[in-house]
Amino acid sequence: MRIGFLGAGKMAEAIFAGLIRNQIVPAADIRIREVVPQRVRDLRRRYHVGVAGTATELVTGCDVVFLAVKPQDLDVLLQEVAPALTTRQVVISIAAGKTLTQLQKLAGPRVRLVRVMPNLAMMVGEGMSAFCLGRHARPADRKLAARLLGCCGRAMELPERHFHAVTALSGSGPAFFAYALAGLADAAVAEGLPADAARLLAEQTMLGAARYLLETGMTPQALMQAVASPKGTTAAGLAVLEASPMRQILGQTIQAAAQRSAELGRVAPKPA
C-alpha cells in the first residue's frame, strides 16, 4: 500500500511519522508533494520518504492520498488532480472546514472520500482523530481509516454535522490546553518555583489527569470531587474557578474556533 501526502506541513508529518514509527507502512511506501524546497529536503533527510515531482504524479502512484494543504488552497489543488483520481484510490482530507459535499464536487462524483479532523499529538502517538465517510466510500475504507489514524492515538467515526465542534475541541484543543498549562506554570513560578520545575510539574500533571480519566472512565466532575477534600487546597482553588467566568470563557473559545472552521469552508480559493 502506497500512501501519498499532498502537502507536508506539521499535521501531515505527524501522520506519516506515526505510520512509519508504528510500522504500518515502510518509509519507502510514503510519498510527499510539497512546494517548499527546504521542507522537502528536511523531511526526506529525516524520514527517507519519497518525493513526487507533481501532484498528479503522486496521485497516480498511490493507493491512499491525504489532502493536507491549507483549506484555502484545496480547491485549486483538487481541480488539478481530479482527472487522475479513480475509484482505486481512497482520498483522505484533513482540511479544516471542507465538507464531503464540497470535496466530492471537486474530486469527482465516484471518488472514495474520507474526511478527518486529526490533531498534532499524533506525532507522539497520543492523537485524537474524528472521521466520516463520503457516500462512495466502502466498508473497507472505514477500517482502513481507523487503522491509519488509530496507530497514532485514538480515532472515532462521527457524523459530519459535528465536525466544526470537533475541529474546535480536539483539532485546536492542544493549543488551548497548552495556554492553560502555561498560565498555571507561570503562576507557580510567581509562588517561587523554578521555571523548569513548574513546567514539568504542570505537564506531567495534565498528562496524568487525562490518562487517569481515560483509563478509569471517571468523569471530570468525579475526579474534582476525589481530589478536593473539604476546606483543603484543591477546594480553595476550585472555589476561585467557580466564582470566575472561566466556563463562559471556555465556551466562547470553542465557539470562536468552531465558527472559524465553518468560515474556512466558505473561503474562496486562491486564483491559479
C-alpha positions in Angstrom: 0.0 0.0 0.0 1.5 3.3 -1.1 0.4 6.4 0.8 0.8 9.9 -0.6 0.6 13.3 1.1 -0.4 16.4 -0.9 1.1 19.0 1.4 3.7 18.1 4.0 3.1 20.5 6.9 3.2 19.7 10.6 -0.1 17.7 10.5 0.9 15.6 7.5 4.3 15.0 9.2 2.6 13.9 12.4 0.6 11.3 10.5 3.3 9.8 8.3 5.8 9.8 11.2 3.2 7.8 13.2 2.7 5.4 10.3 6.5 4.8 10.0 7.0 4.6 13.7 4.3 2.0 14.2 5.4 0.1 11.1 2.0 0.4 9.3 3.9 1.1 6.1 7.6 1.5 5.4 9.0 4.9 4.6 9.7 3.8 1.1 5.9 3.5 0.5 5.2 7.0 1.6 5.5 9.9 -0.9 5.0 13.6 -0.4 4.4 16.6 -2.6 5.4 19.9 -1.0 6.1 23.2 -2.7 8.7 24.5 -0.1 12.1 23.1 -1.2 13.7 23.3 2.2 10.8 21.5 3.8 11.2 18.7 1.3 14.9 18.4 2.0 14.3 18.3 5.7 11.6 15.6 5.6 13.4 13.5 3.1 16.5 13.5 5.3 14.6 12.8 8.5 12.2 10.1 7.3 13.6 8.9 4.0 10.2 9.3 2.3 9.8 9.5 -1.4 9.1 12.8 -3.2 6.8 13.3 -6.1 7.6 15.9 -8.8 3.9 16.9 -9.3 0.6 16.5 -7.5 -0.7 14.4 -10.4 2.3 12.1 -10.3 1.8 11.5 -6.6 -1.9 10.7 -7.1 -1.4 8.2 -9.9 1.3 6.4 -7.9 -0.6 6.0 -4.6 -3.4 3.9 -3.2 -4.3 6.3 -0.4 -4.0 10.1 -0.9 -4.0 12.5 2.0 -5.1 16.0 1.2 -3.0 18.0 3.7 -2.8 21.6 2.3 -4.5 24.7 3.7 -8.2 24.8 3.2 -7.9 27.9 1.1 -5.5 26.1 -1.3 -7.5 22.9 -1.6 -10.0 23.8 -4.3 -7.3 24.6 -6.8 -5.3 21.5 -5.9 -8.3 19.2 -6.3 -9.2 20.7 -9.7 -5.6 19.9 -10.8 -5.6 16.3 -9.7 -9.2 15.4 -10.2 -8.6 13.9 -13.7 -6.1 11.5 -12.2 -8.4 10.3 -9.4 -10.2 7.0 -9.9 -12.2 4.6 -7.7 -9.0 2.8 -7.0 -7.7 5.4 -4.5 -9.0 6.4 -1.1 -8.8 10.2 -0.7 -8.5 11.3 2.9 -8.9 15.1 3.6 -7.6 16.7 6.8 -8.5 20.2 5.6 -10.5 22.1 8.3 -13.9 23.2 7.3 -14.1 21.5 3.9 -17.3 19.3 3.7 -17.7 16.0 2.0 -20.1 17.6 -0.5 -17.5 20.3 -1.4 -14.8 17.7 -1.7 -16.9 15.3 -3.8 -17.8 18.1 -6.2 -14.2 18.9 -6.8 -12.7 15.4 -6.7 -15.3 13.7 -8.9 -18.6 12.0 -8.5 -17.3 8.5 -7.8 -14.2 9.2 -5.7 -13.9 7.4 -2.4 -13.6 10.1 0.3 -12.9 10.2 4.0 -12.9 13.4 5.9 -10.7 13.6 9.0 -10.1 16.1 11.8 -6.8 15.0 13.4 -4.6 16.8 15.9 -0.8 17.4 16.3 -0.5 14.9 19.2 -0.4 12.2 16.6 3.3 13.0 16.4 3.8 11.4 19.8 1.2 8.6 19.5 -1.4 10.4 21.5 -3.5 12.0 18.8 -7.3 12.2 18.6 -8.9 12.0 15.2 -12.5 12.0 14.1 -13.5 10.9 10.7 -16.6 10.5 8.5 -17.1 8.7 5.2 -18.2 10.0 1.8 -21.1 8.4 0.1 -18.9 6.3 -2.2 -16.6 5.0 0.5 -16.6 1.3 1.1 -16.8 -0.6 4.4 -13.2 -1.5 4.0 -12.4 2.2 3.8 -13.8 2.7 7.3 -11.5 0.0 8.7 -8.5 1.5 6.8 -9.1 5.0 8.1 -9.4 3.7 11.7 -6.2 1.7 11.2 -4.2 4.5 9.7 -5.3 7.1 12.2 -5.5 4.8 15.3 -1.9 3.9 15.1 -1.1 7.4 16.2 -3.6 7.6 19.1 -7.3 7.3 19.1 -9.8 7.5 16.2 -13.6 7.7 16.2 -16.2 7.9 13.5 -18.7 10.8 13.9 -21.4 12.3 11.7 -20.1 15.2 9.7 -22.5 17.6 11.3 -20.3 17.5 14.4 -17.1 18.4 12.7 -17.0 22.1 13.4 -17.2 21.3 17.1 -14.6 18.5 16.7 -12.3 20.9 15.0 -12.6 23.4 17.8 -12.2 20.9 20.6 -9.7 18.3 19.5 -8.1 20.0 16.5 -7.4 23.3 18.1 -7.6 21.9 21.6 -3.9 21.2 22.1 -3.2 25.0 21.9 -6.0 25.7 24.4 -4.7 23.2 26.9 -1.2 24.5 26.4 -2.4 28.0 27.1 -4.0 26.8 30.4 -0.8 24.9 31.3 1.4 27.9 30.7 -0.8 30.0 32.8 -0.7 27.5 35.7 3.1 27.1 35.4 3.6 30.9 35.3 1.5 31.2 38.5 3.6 28.6 40.2 6.8 30.5 39.2 5.3 33.5 40.8 4.9 31.5 44.0 8.7 30.8 43.9 9.1 27.6 41.9 11.9 27.4 39.3 10.5 27.7 35.8 11.8 24.3 34.6 10.3 22.6 37.6 7.0 24.4 37.3 6.7 23.4 33.6 7.5 19.7 34.3 5.0 19.6 37.2 2.3 21.2 35.1 2.9 19.0 32.0 3.0 15.7 33.9 0.0 16.6 36.0 -2.0 17.4 32.9 -0.9 14.2 31.2 -1.6 12.2 34.3 -5.1 13.7 34.8 -6.0 12.9 31.2 -4.7 9.4 31.4 -6.4 8.8 34.7 -9.8 9.9 33.2 -9.3 7.8 30.1 -8.2 4.6 31.9 -10.7 4.7 34.8 -13.7 6.1 32.9 -14.2 8.6 35.7 -16.0 11.8 34.8 -14.1 15.2 35.3 -16.6 16.1 38.0 -15.9 12.9 39.9 -12.2 13.5 39.6 -12.5 17.0 41.0 -14.5 15.6 43.9 -12.0 12.9 44.6 -9.1 15.3 44.7 -10.8 18.1 46.7 -11.2 17.5 50.4 -13.4 19.8 52.4 -11.6 23.1 53.2 -8.4 21.8 51.6 -6.1 23.3 49.0 -7.9 22.0 45.9 -11.2 23.2 47.3 -9.7 26.7 47.7 -8.5 26.7 44.1 -11.7 25.3 42.7 -13.7 28.0 44.6 -11.8 30.7 42.7 -12.5 28.9 39.3 -16.2 28.5 40.1 -16.5 32.2 41.1 -14.8 33.3 37.9 -16.2 33.5 34.3 -14.0 30.6 33.3 -16.7 28.3 32.0 -18.1 31.2 29.9 -14.6 32.0 28.5 -14.0 28.3 27.6 -17.4 28.2 25.9 -16.5 31.4 23.9 -13.2 29.8 23.0 -14.8 26.7 21.5 -17.5 28.8 19.8 -15.0 31.1 18.1 -12.9 28.2 16.8 -16.0 26.3 15.6 -17.2 29.4 13.8 -13.8 29.9 12.1 -14.0 26.3 11.0 -17.3 27.0 9.3 -15.9 30.1 7.7 -12.9 28.3 6.3 -15.2 26.0 4.4 -16.6 29.1 2.6 -13.3 30.8 1.8 -12.9 31.4 -1.9 -10.0 29.5 -3.5 -6.9 31.4 -4.5 -6.6 32.1 -8.2 -4.4 29.6 -10.1 
